[in-house]
Amino acid sequence: MPDRNLLGLIKQLQKYNDDIMRYRHSYKSHLLIDTILTSTSHLIAMSTIPSQQKALVLDKQQGNFVLGQNKVYTPGPEQLLLKVKATALNPVDWKIQKYGIYVDKYPAVLGSDVAGDVVAVGDGVTKFKVGDRVLAQGAYTNDYATFQEFTLADEYHLAKVPSNISYEQAASVPLCLTTAFAAMYNSSPHGAALLNPIEASGQGHYKDEPFVLLGGASSVGQFVIQLARLSGFSPIIATASLKHTTYLQSLGATHVLDRNLSTDELKSQIATITNNKPIKYVYDTISLSDTQQTGSDILAPGGYLMLVLAPTVTPADKTIARVVAFRKMEQNVELAKGLYTKLTEWLESGVIQPNKVDLLPGGLAGIVEGLRKMENNQVSGVKLVVRPEETPAEVNIPMLTYGVPIISALSSPHKYLIRVLEPQIRPSTYLPRGIKPSLGSLPICLFIASMFLRVIIIASQKSDKPDGTASTEDKALLLESRYGNLVLGESKVYQPGPGQLLLKVKATALNPAEWKIQKYGVFVEQFPGVLGSDLAGDVVAVGEGVTKFKIGDRVLCQGQWINEYATFQEFTLADEYHLAKIPSNISYEQAASIPLGLATAFIAMYNSSPFGASLVNPVEASGQGHYKDEPFVVFGGSSSVGQFVIQLAKLSGFSPIIATASLKHTPFLKSLGATHVLDRNLPTDSLKAQIDIITNKPVKYVYDAISSPETQQAGNDILVPGGNLMLVNMPSVTPEDKTVTRVLAFRELEQNVELVKGLYTRMTEWIESGIIQPNRVELLPGGLSGIVEGLQRLENNQVSGVKLVARPEETPAEAK
């Protein structure tokens, strides 16, 4: 079959996929449709690994960056081919262009940080499979570089991206974490020979030893702080612009000093902080001549000065370790292998947090301007990241045979369709006998697939009810009756009316209210009923009058416990004014952890009495920092609501912020803004005594995120007369001289509507800037079917410090 016919079939298949998006809900045999789409998704994938790809090419040594092409490499033994979903920029990239270093072969592709999807695996690969979300450090060779659409990776230098971080965040990690790690833990002369924290014996080993970092807000510096904390160093003293103080302290810095201090002033402040302890370790992530000299002057004799650039100081009595973090260098290979064995675990648990990211527009085309900004010192505290698939189509050169870049050329609905239908069934299952699923058979495979899809579309168009309405149903977790069982079934997919949007639920979070609804028969009157009130997903349809959102937007919102707005299903409705876009620095799963928990914290604190404590609202600038030096106490700091209470109290200026929790959560809660974490098991008298030591001021505000009778009584006892006790359950205390506020965070309640509207106007901004950080999440297996066990764990108090999240699209097909 001629190539033009093949291209025509592929375009036809794209059109049918679009039709399926529109008609799928009106056809009852979803399993049949999904089976066909699953099969054809394999064929589409085969046609979307081109032989050529878009790349940002450095045309010659010290030359220009131009948008061009590079070949797509086939993975060899123990190699994988990755689709680059996000790649990060590093200072070394502009230095390669400007100084002509590190690269010998031109035209060259640069870039050394990648997060993406595995699309092909070579022989001998056992730890990863096609479809896995992964991150890796690239190399400055065209087959491993990352400023392109596809790149190779080695199995032993690859880690899975956990569900609690996005591709963009993951791309901020590899090179700079390796740069921090190699300098600190490699053996001399390549590093400072610190005890490696890969082994438990290396974690906390350097307790009470000081560590100094120059350039704490740099990408490398942020990882140095976290590794120093993991190794037990204290104090951890970082220099930076003071605007980054709070963020760097959340990573583990105990002190942040002004980067503009003179060496003498810096030494003086360090001596005060450490009580004149000798400084044995200084990591200089800037490594200019003046910072190297400062680092050398701070160090005690015998100390280590770690540098990222060539040394300009040569002290006779100190050791200089200049790190070169190329993972393939002999001295780095085994060290990096060890790091990658722990990387997923560390990212998932929060031991290592990615950089804050700034997403550049234009895909690969945006890199050049980003590198100029870095060269001109116009980037501070963030990692610049691009998505290659957002490179404008017009820069593309026509591909070779079978090189149709379907994924990058498709509209948002097409992208969505191909992305979510992960292959489960071999395409050969659906091909005529004797035809194998290879590129040679691709034309006939696509032809057969397109005919199947056309049949499904015709059938779906004829499946409407006599009254003309569509039989629109999809998977849902149903509460079959009051006090009944949760069962997998079907729920209607509603059409958005004026001011409404239809969302594809990519992630939904579990809340204690859901098991209480089932157990106590509260809040829900319609059965079978769909529960769930936290979601993150994609806009797939918009009603009349919607102006702020469009199809394809990633959004989060708080649902309701009525079937059309509930979230334990594949599709749900949302109102425009209670919707926020998800910034690129968090994942769907993280976004789903926010809506109800944040609203519960926000309404209790800022709504007017008797619905809240009437605090000055921080949506307006005048409310931010308003309660400076006033104490605030939160019971249940590690609960989902408690975590947001801490962050809002910090935004409002409260200090100290005293949280009760399991002490294992202390570092994490302090990173959110708690100044003190006290053992949740302390009796009331001991708790009051410790609070009195922390502050001699009266405690006017207590938020009890647990609200058991015992915690309510403790909160009441701590409060001064006239104080406000905020509760999430029915009050069991009735003090005459204090105000008790029981929050009902239903967004549709009259007293909440305008307050929550205001919150959603700031939500995206606050999340993107880090003012509000999502909960840490635990992804439940099995999609909607995993929710039942998750709710049982919540009821049995078997969840601590994390938010349970499910992906409805992962519900097994046989559950229908």
QUIJO-V217164 format. One record per residue. N is the residue number from 1. RES is the residue in one letter. PHI is phi in radians with two decimals (999 if undefined). BURIAL is 1 if it has 9 or more other ideal C-beta (glycine too) atoms within 8 Angstrom, else 0. Layout:
BEGIN
n = (N	N)
res = (RES	RES)
phi = (PHI	PHI)
burial = (BURIAL	BURIAL)
END
This chain:
BEGIN
n = (1	2	3	4	5	6	7	8	9	10	11	12	13	14	15	16	17	18	19	20	21	22	23	24	25	26	27	28	29	30	31	32	33	34	35	36	37	38	39	40	41	42	43	44	45	46	47	48	49	50	51	52	53	54	55	56	57	58	59	60	61	62	63	64	65	66	67	68	69	70	71	72	73	74	75	76	77	78	79	80	81	82	83	84	85	86	87	88	89	90	91	92	93	94	95	96	97	98	99	100	101	102	103	104	105	106	107	108	109	110	111	112	113	114	115	116	117	118	119	120	121	122	123	124	125	126	127	128	129	130	131	132	133	134	135	136	137	138	139	140	141	142	143	144	145	146	147	148	149	150	151	152	153	154	155	156	157	158	159	160	161	162	163	164	165	166	167	168	169	170	171	172	173	174	175	176	177	178	179	180	181	182	183	184	185	186	187	188	189	190	191	192	193	194	195	196	197	198	199	200	201	202	203	204	205	206	207	208	209	210	211	212	213	214	215	216	217	218	219	220	221	222	223	224	225	226	227	228	229	230	231	232	233	234	235	236	237	238	239	240	241	242	243	244	245	246	247	248	249	250	251	252	253	254	255	256	257	258	259	260	261	262	263	264	265	266	267	268	269	270	271	272	273	274	275	276	277	278	279	280	281	282	283	284	285	286	287	288	289	290	291	292	293	294	295	296	297	298	299	300	301	302	303	304	305	306	307	308	309	310	311	312	313	314	315	316	317	318	319	320	321	322	323	324	325	326	327	328	329	330	331	332	333	334	335	336	337	338	339	340	341	342	343	344	345	346	347	348	349	350	351	352	353	354	355	356	357	358	359	360	361	362	363	364	365	366	367	368	369	370	371	372	373	374	375	376	377	378	379	380	381	382	383	384	385	386	387	388	389	390	391	392	393	394	395	396	397	398	399	400	401	402	403	404	405	406	407	408	409	410	411	412	413	414	415	416	417	418	419	420	421	422	423	424	425	426	427	428	429	430	431	432	433	434	435	436	437	438	439	440	441	442	443	444	445	446	447	448	449	450	451	452	453	454	455	456	457	458	459	460	461	462	463	464	465	466	467	468	469	470	471	472	473	474	475	476	477	478	479	480	481	482	483	484	485	486	487	488	489	490	491	492	493	494	495	496	497	498	499	500	501	502	503	504	505	506	507	508	509	510	511	512	513	514	515	516	517	518	519	520	521	522	523	524	525	526	527	528	529	530	531	532	533	534	535	536	537	538	539	540	541	542	543	544	545	546	547	548	549	550	551	552	553	554	555	556	557	558	559	560	561	562	563	564	565	566	567	568	569	570	571	572	573	574	575	576	577	578	579	580	581	582	583	584	585	586	587	588	589	590	591	592	593	594	595	596	597	598	599	600	601	602	603	604	605	606	607	608	609	610	611	612	613	614	615	616	617	618	619	620	621	622	623	624	625	626	627	628	629	630	631	632	633	634	635	636	637	638	639	640	641	642	643	644	645	646	647	648	649	650	651	652	653	654	655	656	657	658	659	660	661	662	663	664	665	666	667	668	669	670	671	672	673	674	675	676	677	678	679	680	681	682	683	684	685	686	687	688	689	690	691	692	693	694	695	696	697	698	699	700	701	702	703	704	705	706	707	708	709	710	711	712	713	714	715	716	717	718	719	720	721	722	723	724	725	726	727	728	729	730	731	732	733	734	735	736	737	738	739	740	741	742	743	744	745	746	747	748	749	750	751	752	753	754	755	756	757	758	759	760	761	762	763	764	765	766	767	768	769	770	771	772	773	774	775	776	777	778	779	780	781	782	783	784	785	786	787	788	789	790	791	792	793	794	795	796	797	798	799	800	801	802	803	804	805	806	807	808	809	810	811	812	813	814	815	816)
res = (M	P	D	R	N	L	L	G	L	I	K	Q	L	Q	K	Y	N	D	D	I	M	R	Y	R	H	S	Y	K	S	H	L	L	I	D	T	I	L	T	S	T	S	H	L	I	A	M	S	T	I	P	S	Q	Q	K	A	L	V	L	D	K	Q	Q	G	N	F	V	L	G	Q	N	K	V	Y	T	P	G	P	E	Q	L	L	L	K	V	K	A	T	A	L	N	P	V	D	W	K	I	Q	K	Y	G	I	Y	V	D	K	Y	P	A	V	L	G	S	D	V	A	G	D	V	V	A	V	G	D	G	V	T	K	F	K	V	G	D	R	V	L	A	Q	G	A	Y	T	N	D	Y	A	T	F	Q	E	F	T	L	A	D	E	Y	H	L	A	K	V	P	S	N	I	S	Y	E	Q	A	A	S	V	P	L	C	L	T	T	A	F	A	A	M	Y	N	S	S	P	H	G	A	A	L	L	N	P	I	E	A	S	G	Q	G	H	Y	K	D	E	P	F	V	L	L	G	G	A	S	S	V	G	Q	F	V	I	Q	L	A	R	L	S	G	F	S	P	I	I	A	T	A	S	L	K	H	T	T	Y	L	Q	S	L	G	A	T	H	V	L	D	R	N	L	S	T	D	E	L	K	S	Q	I	A	T	I	T	N	N	K	P	I	K	Y	V	Y	D	T	I	S	L	S	D	T	Q	Q	T	G	S	D	I	L	A	P	G	G	Y	L	M	L	V	L	A	P	T	V	T	P	A	D	K	T	I	A	R	V	V	A	F	R	K	M	E	Q	N	V	E	L	A	K	G	L	Y	T	K	L	T	E	W	L	E	S	G	V	I	Q	P	N	K	V	D	L	L	P	G	G	L	A	G	I	V	E	G	L	R	K	M	E	N	N	Q	V	S	G	V	K	L	V	V	R	P	E	E	T	P	A	E	V	N	I	P	M	L	T	Y	G	V	P	I	I	S	A	L	S	S	P	H	K	Y	L	I	R	V	L	E	P	Q	I	R	P	S	T	Y	L	P	R	G	I	K	P	S	L	G	S	L	P	I	C	L	F	I	A	S	M	F	L	R	V	I	I	I	A	S	Q	K	S	D	K	P	D	G	T	A	S	T	E	D	K	A	L	L	L	E	S	R	Y	G	N	L	V	L	G	E	S	K	V	Y	Q	P	G	P	G	Q	L	L	L	K	V	K	A	T	A	L	N	P	A	E	W	K	I	Q	K	Y	G	V	F	V	E	Q	F	P	G	V	L	G	S	D	L	A	G	D	V	V	A	V	G	E	G	V	T	K	F	K	I	G	D	R	V	L	C	Q	G	Q	W	I	N	E	Y	A	T	F	Q	E	F	T	L	A	D	E	Y	H	L	A	K	I	P	S	N	I	S	Y	E	Q	A	A	S	I	P	L	G	L	A	T	A	F	I	A	M	Y	N	S	S	P	F	G	A	S	L	V	N	P	V	E	A	S	G	Q	G	H	Y	K	D	E	P	F	V	V	F	G	G	S	S	S	V	G	Q	F	V	I	Q	L	A	K	L	S	G	F	S	P	I	I	A	T	A	S	L	K	H	T	P	F	L	K	S	L	G	A	T	H	V	L	D	R	N	L	P	T	D	S	L	K	A	Q	I	D	I	I	T	N	K	P	V	K	Y	V	Y	D	A	I	S	S	P	E	T	Q	Q	A	G	N	D	I	L	V	P	G	G	N	L	M	L	V	N	M	P	S	V	T	P	E	D	K	T	V	T	R	V	L	A	F	R	E	L	E	Q	N	V	E	L	V	K	G	L	Y	T	R	M	T	E	W	I	E	S	G	I	I	Q	P	N	R	V	E	L	L	P	G	G	L	S	G	I	V	E	G	L	Q	R	L	E	N	N	Q	V	S	G	V	K	L	V	A	R	P	E	E	T	P	A	E	A	K)
phi = (999	-1.09	-1.00	-1.13	-1.20	-1.05	-1.08	-1.11	-1.13	-1.12	-1.08	-1.10	-1.11	-1.04	-1.07	-1.18	-1.07	-1.12	-1.08	-1.05	-0.99	-1.40	-1.80	-0.98	-1.22	-1.70	-2.10	-1.28	-1.51	-1.05	-1.07	-1.09	-1.06	-1.10	-1.11	-1.11	-1.13	-1.07	-1.10	-1.23	-1.11	-1.07	-1.15	-1.08	-1.03	-1.08	-1.52	-1.86	-1.69	-1.33	-1.46	-2.19	-2.57	-1.20	-2.66	-1.62	-1.95	-1.53	-1.22	-2.84	-1.04	0.99	-1.64	-1.86	-1.50	-2.36	-1.39	-2.60	-2.33	-2.42	-1.20	-1.68	-1.50	-1.57	-1.15	-1.59	-0.97	1.11	-1.94	-2.33	-1.74	-1.95	-1.50	-1.36	-1.53	-2.68	-2.39	-1.85	-1.69	-2.30	-0.96	-1.08	-1.17	-1.28	-1.22	-1.07	-1.15	-1.32	-1.87	1.21	-1.76	1.26	-1.95	-1.94	-1.92	-2.23	-1.04	-2.17	-1.82	-1.80	1.74	-2.40	-2.25	-2.42	-2.28	-3.02	-1.98	-1.27	-2.01	-2.79	-2.24	-1.54	-1.03	1.51	-1.37	-2.14	-1.65	-2.37	-2.41	-1.00	1.78	-1.14	-1.50	-2.41	-2.29	-2.78	-1.62	-1.44	-2.58	-1.51	-2.24	-1.06	-1.40	-1.97	-1.26	-2.08	-1.46	-2.81	-1.43	-2.33	-2.65	-1.51	-2.54	-1.69	-1.00	-1.39	-2.08	-2.41	-2.41	-1.29	-1.48	-1.20	-1.21	-1.52	-2.30	-1.54	-0.98	-1.12	-1.14	-1.04	-1.18	-1.40	-1.59	-0.99	-1.12	-1.27	-1.12	-1.09	-1.09	-1.15	-1.15	-1.15	-1.16	-1.45	-2.01	-1.26	-1.30	-1.14	-1.61	-1.51	-2.80	-1.52	1.05	-1.18	-1.16	-1.24	-1.39	-1.03	-1.55	-1.01	-1.14	-1.52	-1.48	1.37	-1.14	-1.81	-0.96	1.20	-1.72	-1.34	-2.45	-2.03	-2.22	-1.74	1.63	-1.19	-1.50	-1.17	-1.03	-1.09	-1.03	-1.08	-1.33	-1.06	-1.00	-1.21	-1.22	-1.09	-1.12	-1.06	-1.40	1.65	-1.03	-2.91	-1.30	-1.91	-1.91	-2.07	-1.70	-3.02	-1.11	-1.16	-1.16	-1.66	-0.97	-1.05	-1.14	-1.18	-1.17	-1.16	-1.45	2.37	-1.15	-1.53	-2.49	-2.13	-1.92	-1.05	-1.13	-1.59	-1.09	-1.21	-1.02	-1.11	-1.14	-1.12	-1.05	-1.12	-1.20	-1.14	-1.08	-1.18	-1.13	-1.65	1.01	1.16	-1.16	-1.17	-1.66	-1.66	-2.39	-2.26	-1.90	-1.80	-1.43	-1.61	1.08	-1.36	-1.01	-1.24	-1.26	-1.09	-1.14	-1.07	-1.03	-1.10	-1.20	-1.28	-1.16	-1.39	-0.94	1.53	-1.38	-1.95	-1.93	-1.68	-2.20	-1.82	-2.18	-1.06	-1.14	-2.02	-2.07	-2.37	-1.17	-1.30	-1.88	-2.42	-1.80	-1.77	-2.05	-1.65	-1.51	-2.12	-1.64	-1.11	-1.20	-1.55	-1.17	-0.91	-1.26	-1.81	-0.99	-1.19	-1.09	-1.16	-0.99	-1.09	-1.03	-1.23	-1.22	-1.88	-1.10	-1.04	-1.05	-1.14	-1.20	-1.18	-1.49	1.56	-1.02	-2.03	-1.89	-1.17	-1.16	-1.22	-2.08	-2.14	-1.41	-1.47	-1.35	1.54	1.03	-1.03	-1.15	-1.49	-1.17	-1.03	-1.12	-1.08	-1.15	-1.12	-1.07	-1.16	-1.08	-1.61	1.01	-1.81	-2.15	-2.53	1.41	-2.34	-1.88	-1.41	-2.37	-2.24	-1.92	-0.96	-1.21	-1.59	-1.09	-0.94	-1.11	-1.20	-1.50	-1.38	-1.61	-0.89	-1.37	-1.40	-0.92	1.11	-1.74	-1.50	-1.38	-1.03	-1.02	-1.28	-1.63	-1.26	-1.26	-0.96	-1.05	-1.11	-0.97	-1.02	-1.06	-1.21	-1.22	-1.48	-1.50	-1.21	-1.08	-2.12	-2.25	-1.11	-1.11	-1.08	-1.06	-1.93	-1.81	-1.05	-0.96	1.67	-1.71	-1.75	-1.35	-2.19	-1.04	-1.11	-1.63	-1.02	-1.00	-1.19	-1.07	-1.16	-1.07	-1.09	-1.07	-1.13	-1.17	-1.01	-1.11	-1.13	-1.07	-1.10	-1.11	-1.07	-1.09	-1.19	-1.19	-1.70	-1.69	-1.18	-1.24	-1.00	-1.41	1.59	-1.53	-1.44	-1.46	-1.76	-2.37	-2.67	-1.06	-2.71	-1.69	-1.89	-1.53	-1.22	-2.80	-1.04	1.15	-1.50	-1.60	-1.60	-2.29	-1.38	-2.71	-2.19	-2.34	-1.13	-1.70	-1.52	-1.50	-1.20	-1.62	-1.00	1.31	-1.94	-2.35	-1.72	-2.00	-1.48	-1.38	-1.51	-2.67	-2.34	-1.82	-1.68	-2.29	-0.97	-1.00	-1.18	-1.23	-1.24	-1.05	-1.16	-1.34	-1.88	1.22	-1.76	1.28	-1.93	-2.03	-1.79	-2.32	-0.99	-2.06	-1.80	-1.77	1.75	-2.40	-2.25	-2.58	-2.34	-3.00	-2.00	-1.29	-2.02	-2.78	-2.24	-1.54	-1.09	1.49	-1.35	-2.14	-1.62	-2.38	-2.41	-1.01	1.76	-1.13	-1.50	-2.42	-2.28	-2.85	-1.64	-1.49	-2.40	-1.55	-2.23	-1.00	-1.30	-1.96	-1.30	-2.06	-1.46	-2.80	-1.40	-2.35	-2.67	-1.56	-2.56	-1.68	-1.00	-1.37	-2.04	-2.38	-2.41	-1.29	-1.52	-1.22	-1.24	-1.53	-2.33	-1.57	-0.98	-1.11	-1.13	-1.06	-1.17	-1.39	-1.66	-0.95	-1.20	-1.07	-1.18	-1.08	-1.11	-1.19	-1.15	-1.15	-1.11	-1.46	-1.98	-1.27	-1.33	-1.14	-1.63	-1.58	-2.81	-1.49	1.08	-1.19	-1.17	-1.22	-1.39	-1.04	-1.59	-1.02	-1.15	-1.52	-1.46	1.40	-1.13	-1.84	-0.94	1.19	-1.72	-1.32	-2.49	-2.06	-2.21	-1.58	1.41	-1.10	-1.56	-1.16	-1.02	-1.11	-1.00	-1.10	-1.30	-1.05	-1.00	-1.20	-1.23	-1.06	-1.12	-1.08	-1.39	1.67	-1.01	-2.92	-1.30	-1.92	-1.89	-2.04	-1.73	-3.02	-1.10	-1.15	-1.14	-1.62	-0.96	-1.03	-1.16	-1.17	-1.18	-1.15	-1.47	2.38	-1.13	-1.57	-2.50	-2.14	-1.94	-1.04	-1.14	-1.58	-1.11	-1.15	-1.00	-1.08	-1.17	-1.12	-1.07	-1.11	-1.20	-1.11	-1.12	-1.21	-1.22	-2.49	-1.74	-1.58	-1.17	-1.59	-1.69	-2.34	-2.26	-1.87	-1.75	-1.40	-1.74	1.10	-1.34	-0.96	-1.20	-1.24	-1.09	-1.16	-1.10	-1.10	-1.09	-1.19	-1.32	-1.17	-1.46	-0.93	1.55	-1.32	-2.15	-1.84	-1.72	-2.20	-1.85	-2.15	-1.05	-1.15	-2.01	-2.09	-2.37	-1.19	-1.42	-1.87	-2.41	-1.75	-1.89	-2.01	-1.74	-1.48	-2.05	-1.65	-1.14	-1.18	-1.49	-1.12	-0.93	-1.27	-1.83	-0.96	-1.19	-1.08	-1.22	-0.97	-1.07	-1.02	-1.22	-1.23	-1.88	-0.99	-1.03	-1.05	-1.15	-1.20	-1.11	-1.48	1.55	-1.05	-2.00	-1.86	-1.19	-1.16	-1.22	-2.11	-2.11	-1.48	-1.45	-1.34	1.50	1.05	-1.07	-1.21	-1.46	-1.19	-1.02	-1.12	-1.07	-1.15	-1.12	-1.14	-1.08	-1.10	-1.58	0.98	-1.83	-2.18	-2.51	1.39	-2.35	-1.87	-1.41	-2.33	-2.19	-1.86	-0.97	-1.20	-1.59	-1.12	-1.00	-1.07	-1.21	-1.28	-1.19)
burial = (0	0	0	0	1	1	1	0	1	1	0	1	1	1	0	1	1	1	1	1	1	0	1	1	1	1	1	0	0	1	0	0	1	1	1	1	1	1	1	1	1	1	1	1	1	1	1	1	1	1	1	1	1	1	1	1	1	1	1	0	0	0	0	0	1	0	1	1	1	1	0	1	1	0	1	0	0	1	1	1	1	1	1	1	1	1	1	1	1	1	0	1	1	1	1	1	1	0	0	0	0	0	1	0	0	1	0	1	1	1	1	1	1	1	1	1	1	1	1	1	1	1	0	0	1	0	0	1	0	0	0	1	1	1	1	1	1	1	1	1	0	1	0	1	1	1	1	1	1	1	1	1	1	1	1	0	1	1	1	0	1	0	1	1	1	1	1	1	1	1	1	1	1	1	1	1	1	1	1	1	1	1	1	1	1	1	0	1	0	1	1	1	0	1	1	1	1	0	0	0	0	1	1	0	1	1	0	0	1	1	1	1	1	1	1	1	1	1	1	1	1	1	1	1	1	1	1	1	1	1	1	1	1	1	1	1	1	1	1	1	1	0	0	1	1	0	1	1	1	1	1	1	1	1	1	1	1	0	1	0	1	0	1	0	0	1	1	0	1	1	1	0	1	1	0	0	0	0	1	1	1	1	1	1	1	1	1	0	0	0	1	1	1	1	1	1	0	1	1	0	0	0	1	1	1	1	1	1	0	0	1	0	1	0	1	0	0	1	1	1	1	1	1	0	1	0	1	0	0	0	0	1	1	0	1	1	1	1	1	1	0	1	1	1	0	1	1	1	0	0	0	1	0	1	1	1	1	1	1	1	0	1	1	1	1	1	1	1	0	1	1	1	1	1	1	0	0	0	0	0	0	1	1	1	1	1	1	1	1	1	1	0	0	0	0	1	0	0	1	0	0	1	1	1	1	1	1	1	0	1	0	1	1	1	1	1	1	1	0	0	1	0	1	0	1	0	1	0	0	1	1	0	0	0	1	0	1	0	0	0	1	1	1	1	1	1	1	1	1	1	0	1	1	1	0	1	1	0	1	1	1	0	1	1	0	0	0	0	0	0	1	1	1	1	1	1	1	1	1	1	0	0	0	1	0	1	0	1	1	0	1	0	1	1	0	1	0	0	1	1	1	1	1	1	1	1	1	1	1	1	1	0	1	1	1	1	1	1	0	0	0	0	0	1	0	0	1	0	1	1	1	1	1	1	1	1	1	1	1	1	1	1	1	0	0	1	0	0	1	0	1	1	1	1	1	1	1	1	1	1	1	1	1	0	1	1	1	1	1	1	1	1	1	1	1	1	0	1	1	1	0	1	0	1	1	1	1	1	1	1	1	1	1	1	1	1	1	1	1	1	1	1	1	1	1	1	1	0	0	0	1	1	1	0	1	1	1	1	0	0	0	0	1	1	0	1	1	0	0	1	1	1	1	1	1	1	1	1	1	1	1	1	1	1	1	1	1	1	1	1	1	1	1	1	1	1	1	1	1	1	1	1	0	0	1	1	0	1	1	1	1	1	1	1	1	1	1	1	0	1	0	1	0	1	0	0	1	1	0	1	1	0	0	1	1	0	0	0	1	1	1	1	1	1	1	1	1	0	0	0	1	1	1	1	1	1	0	1	1	0	0	0	1	1	1	1	1	1	0	0	1	0	1	0	1	0	0	1	1	1	1	1	1	0	1	0	1	0	0	0	0	1	1	0	1	1	1	1	1	1	0	1	1	1	0	1	1	1	0	0	0	1	0	1	1	1	1	1	1	1	0	1	1	1	1	1	1	1	0	1	1	1	1	1	1	0	0	0	0	0	1	1	1	1	1	1	1	1	0	1	1	0	1	0	1	0)
END
